[in-house]
């Protein structure tokens, strides 16, 4: 397993507050995406997304090389649980999505919406999007459409207060209660509570696959190279700074709509 390319960038340009991370050990390669926290809680001065990311990062560094996916998820979960107050309600729990490659098992393990790609894999398989986010994004887009039509906003001028995002927060701010549940809107993430095994994606790699990309959803699409992926992101931000297909756009002074991490490895 060899690193070909890796890159991490925060949406604000400040690496100290970036909530995405890359971890590569002898046995595993992973991208971690700490979720934007809306609760306002701080953990030793850090936002919840960073705190969850750091716990997952430290746990992955300690994983035995031959560990299976479900035991690995339990290890990440336990590490974050140990760093959180036990009484935290689901809606306030910091969390992170993680996708790992196991060298010993030649498997990709996906907990949440960090994507992966290799030659011949349809994006719909490697780059999933949870249903609750699709609903929130559609609602946000509809609210923005009404504001554009009324002349209250300009499609090419981003403002500090995104009325679509503010409206969608009624769902976004409460969807933590759906995390790690198996109902129609349930989804997986590491938040210190058990992750249902049915929500952990275990994807064996075909024997012919010689390279793998893992990237956070700060990239709308994953290209074969970092340059191609960055180029696609830049083009998207030029034509759609509001990121109408997502739950948030590029805020004033930000470099992008979200933190991003890209890792390409040769197997």
C-alpha positions in Angstrom: 0.0 0.0 0.0 1.6 3.3 -1.2 0.3 6.8 -0.9 0.2 8.4 -4.4 -1.6 11.7 -3.4 -3.1 13.2 -0.3 -4.6 16.6 0.5 -6.6 18.2 3.3 -8.0 21.7 3.2 -10.4 23.5 5.6 -13.2 25.6 4.2 -11.9 28.6 6.1 -8.3 28.2 5.2 -7.3 27.6 8.8 -5.9 24.1 9.3 -6.4 24.3 13.0 -10.2 24.2 12.7 -10.4 21.8 9.8 -12.6 18.8 10.8 -11.4 16.4 8.0 -8.3 14.2 8.4 -6.3 11.4 6.6 -4.8 8.5 8.5 -2.4 5.9 6.9 -0.8 3.2 8.9 0.8 -0.1 7.9 -2.5 -1.8 7.9 -5.1 0.8 7.1 -5.8 4.0 5.1 -8.7 6.2 6.1 -10.4 9.6 5.5 -12.4 11.0 8.4 -15.0 13.8 8.1 -16.1 15.4 11.4 -19.6 16.7 11.1 -20.4 20.4 11.4 -21.7 20.8 14.9 -24.8 23.0 15.4 -25.1 22.5 19.2 -22.6 25.2 20.2 -20.9 22.8 22.6 -17.1 23.0 22.9 -14.7 20.2 24.1 -11.5 21.6 25.5 -12.1 24.6 23.3 -12.7 22.5 20.2 -15.8 22.2 18.0 -17.6 18.9 18.2 -16.8 17.8 14.6 -13.0 18.3 15.3 -13.4 16.4 18.6 -15.1 13.4 16.9 -12.5 13.4 14.1 -9.6 13.4 16.5 -11.0 10.5 18.5 -11.5 8.4 15.3 -8.0 9.4 14.0 -6.4 8.3 17.3 -8.4 5.0 17.3 -7.4 4.1 13.7 -3.7 4.5 14.5 -4.1 1.8 17.1 -6.1 -0.7 15.1 -4.5 -4.2 14.7 -3.8 -5.0 11.0 -6.1 -8.0 10.8 -9.1 -6.6 12.6 -12.6 -7.0 11.0 -14.8 -4.1 10.1 -17.3 -4.4 13.0 -14.7 -4.7 15.7 -12.9 -1.7 14.2 -16.2 0.3 14.3 -16.6 -0.7 18.0 -13.0 0.5 18.7 -13.7 3.9 17.1 -17.0 4.2 18.9 -15.5 3.3 22.3 -12.7 5.9 21.8 -15.2 8.7 21.2 -17.5 7.5 23.9 -14.6 7.8 26.4 -14.1 11.4 25.5 -17.7 12.5 25.8 -20.0 13.2 28.8 -22.1 10.0 29.0 -25.4 11.9 29.4 -25.2 13.7 26.1 -28.4 13.4 24.1 -28.3 12.1 20.6 -29.2 15.4 19.1 -26.1 17.0 20.6 -23.5 14.3 20.2 -20.5 15.2 18.0 -19.9 12.7 15.2 -17.8 11.8 12.3 -18.1 9.7 9.1 -15.2 7.4 8.3 -14.2 5.3 5.3 -11.3 2.9 5.8 -9.3 0.5 3.6 -8.1 -2.7 5.3 -4.9 -3.9 3.7 -5.0 -7.4 5.3 -8.7 -8.0 4.3 -8.6 -6.0 1.0 -11.9 -4.4 2.0 -13.3 -0.9 2.1 -15.3 -0.1 5.3 -17.7 2.8 5.1 -19.5 4.4 8.1 -21.3 7.4 6.8 -20.8 9.4 3.7 -17.1 9.6 3.1 -16.8 8.4 -0.5 -14.5 6.0 -2.3 -13.8 5.3 -5.9 -11.8 3.0 -8.2 -11.8 2.3 -11.9 -15.2 0.8 -13.0 -17.1 1.5 -9.7 -20.4 3.5 -10.3 -20.4 6.7 -8.2 -23.8 5.7 -6.7 -22.1 2.8 -4.9 -19.0 4.5 -3.6 -20.4 8.0 -3.0 -23.7 7.5 -1.1 -25.8 10.4 0.1 -28.2 9.8 3.1 -31.8 10.4 2.5 -32.3 12.9 5.2 -29.6 15.1 3.6 -31.3 14.9 0.2 -34.5 16.0 1.8 -32.9 18.9 3.6 -31.0 20.0 0.5 -34.2 19.9 -1.7 -36.0 22.0 0.9 -33.2 24.5 1.1 -33.1 24.8 -2.7 -36.8 25.4 -2.8 -36.6 28.2 -0.2 -33.7 29.8 -2.1 -35.6 29.6 -5.3 -38.5 31.6 -3.8 -36.0 34.2 -2.6 -34.3 34.4 -6.0 -37.6 34.8 -7.7 -38.7 37.5 -5.3 -35.5 39.5 -6.0 -34.3 39.2 -2.5 -31.1 37.3 -3.4 -28.7 37.1 -6.3 -27.7 33.7 -7.5 -24.1 34.8 -7.9 -23.7 36.8 -4.7 -23.3 34.8 -1.5 -24.7 36.4 1.7 -23.9 35.7 5.4 -27.4 34.6 6.2 -28.5 31.8 3.9 -32.3 31.8 4.3 -32.5 28.3 2.8 -30.0 26.9 5.3 -31.7 28.7 8.2 -35.1 27.1 7.1 -33.5 23.7 6.7 -32.0 23.8 10.1 -35.3 22.7 11.5 -34.4 19.3 10.2 -30.6 19.5 10.1 -30.4 20.6 13.7 -32.5 17.6 14.9 -31.4 14.8 12.6 -28.9 13.5 15.2 -31.8 11.5 16.7 -31.9 9.5 13.4 -28.2 8.7 13.5 -27.4 5.0 14.1 -31.0 4.0 13.7 -32.3 1.6 11.1 -35.5 3.3 10.1 -36.1 4.7 6.6 -34.2 7.9 7.5 -31.5 6.3 9.6 -27.8 6.7 8.8 -24.4 5.7 10.2 -21.7 7.8 11.9 -19.3 7.4 14.8 -20.9 9.3 17.7 -20.0 7.2 20.8 -23.1 5.0 20.5 -23.3 1.6 18.9 -23.5 1.6 15.1 -25.9 -1.1 13.8 -24.0 -3.6 11.8 -26.5 -3.3 8.9 -25.4 0.3 8.5 -21.7 -0.6 8.1 -20.8 -1.0 4.4 -18.1 -3.7 3.8 -17.0 -3.6 0.2 -14.5 -6.3 -0.9 -12.2 -5.0 -3.7 -12.1 -7.0 -6.9 -8.7 -8.7 -7.5 -8.0 -6.5 -10.6 -8.3 -3.2 -8.7 -4.8 -1.7 -8.2 -5.7 1.7 -6.9 -8.2 3.3 -4.6 -9.4 6.9 -3.8 -11.1 7.9 -0.6 -12.4 11.4 -0.3 -14.8 13.3 2.0 -18.0 14.9 0.8 -16.3 18.3 0.6 -15.8 17.1 -3.0 -19.1 16.8 -5.0 -17.5 14.2 -7.2 -14.3 12.1 -6.9 -11.9 12.2 -9.9 -9.1 9.8 -10.8 -6.5 12.3 -9.6 -6.4 15.1 -7.1 -5.9 17.7 -9.8 -9.1 16.5 -11.6 -11.1 16.4 -8.4 -10.0 19.9 -7.4 -10.7 21.2 -11.0 -14.2 19.8 -10.8 -14.8 21.4 -7.4 -13.5 24.8 -8.6 -15.7 24.7 -11.7 -18.7 23.9 -9.6 -18.1 26.7 -7.1 -17.7 29.2 -10.0 -21.0 28.3 -11.5 -22.9 27.6 -8.3 -21.5 29.3 -5.2 -24.7 28.6 -3.3 -24.2 24.8 -3.9 -27.9 24.4 -4.5 -27.6 20.6 -4.5 -26.3 20.6 -0.9 -27.3 21.7 2.5 -25.0 24.7 2.6 -23.1 27.0 0.3 -19.9 28.9 0.4 -20.1 31.4 3.2 -18.4 34.9 3.1 -14.7 34.6 3.5 -14.7 30.8 3.0 -12.7 28.9 0.3 -15.4 26.3 -0.2 -18.7 25.0 1.2 -17.0 22.4 3.4 -13.7 21.0 4.6 -12.3 18.4 2.2 -9.8 15.5 2.2 -8.5 13.4 -0.7 -6.4 10.3 -0.5 -5.2 8.2 -3.5 -3.3 5.0 -2.8 -1.7 2.2 -4.8 -2.7 -1.2 -3.4 
